Amino acid sequence: MADDRLKAAIRKVFRSSRDVGTTPGPVVPTSRETGAGLDLSPRSPFDVVLDQRLKALEVQVDDLKGRVNGLMAAVAAAVVIQVVLSLFR
């Protein structure tokens, strides 16, 4: 019961201070207040360029992974072929 009164008092302080415009601390709007979840939109041109570079890097890494996997498959196939050929000699 004391917890409920404490929570109500804290809400009242934050609500009244938000109406005045001065807050006793950083007030982060909740998803219910904003109507959306976390906002990750870029805040500056640097963020946009950084996002583009990261996406390009992800594409390059995916391409590199595909090439390495193909190379490993080719090496494994060559080993299997050598083992099979050595059995028939």
C-alpha positions in Angstrom: 0.0 0.0 0.0 2.9 2.3 0.8 4.4 1.4 -2.6 1.2 2.5 -4.4 1.3 5.9 -2.6 4.9 6.4 -3.5 4.4 5.5 -7.1 1.4 7.9 -7.3 3.5 10.7 -5.7 6.3 10.2 -8.2 3.9 10.2 -11.1 2.3 13.4 -9.8 5.7 15.1 -9.5 6.7 14.1 -13.0 3.3 15.0 -14.4 3.3 18.5 -12.8 6.9 19.2 -13.7 6.3 18.2 -17.3 3.4 20.6 -17.5 5.5 23.4 -16.2 8.4 22.6 -18.5 11.0 21.9 -15.9 11.8 18.3 -15.0 13.7 17.1 -12.0 15.6 14.7 -14.2 15.7 13.3 -17.8 12.2 12.2 -18.7 12.1 9.6 -21.5 8.7 9.3 -23.2 7.4 5.8 -23.1 6.1 3.9 -26.1 2.5 4.6 -24.9 3.2 8.4 -24.9 4.9 8.5 -28.3 2.6 5.9 -30.0 5.6 4.0 -31.3 8.5 1.9 -30.1 12.1 2.9 -30.3 12.9 5.6 -32.8 16.1 4.8 -34.7 15.8 7.3 -37.5 19.1 9.0 -38.4 19.7 12.3 -36.6 22.4 13.7 -38.9 23.9 13.3 -42.4 26.8 11.4 -40.8 24.3 8.8 -39.5 22.9 8.3 -43.0 26.3 7.9 -44.5 27.3 5.5 -41.7 24.2 3.4 -42.2 24.9 3.2 -46.0 28.5 2.2 -45.4 27.5 -0.5 -42.9 24.9 -1.9 -45.3 27.5 -2.0 -48.0 29.9 -3.7 -45.7 27.3 -6.3 -44.7 26.7 -7.1 -48.4 30.5 -7.5 -48.9 30.8 -9.8 -45.9 27.9 -11.9 -47.1 29.6 -12.2 -50.5 32.9 -13.2 -48.9 31.1 -15.8 -46.7 29.6 -17.4 -49.9 33.0 -17.5 -51.6 34.7 -19.0 -48.5 32.0 -21.6 -48.3 32.4 -22.5 -52.0 36.1 -22.8 -51.6 35.7 -25.1 -48.6 33.3 -27.2 -50.5 35.7 -27.5 -53.5 38.6 -28.5 -51.1 36.4 -31.1 -49.4 35.4 -32.5 -52.8 39.0 -32.7 -53.9 39.9 -34.5 -50.8 37.1 -37.0 -51.3 38.1 -37.5 -54.9 41.7 -38.2 -53.9 40.6 -40.7 -51.3 38.4 -42.5 -53.8 41.2 -42.5 -56.4 43.7 -43.9 -53.9 41.4 -46.8 -53.1 41.3 -47.9 -56.7 45.1 -47.9 -57.3 
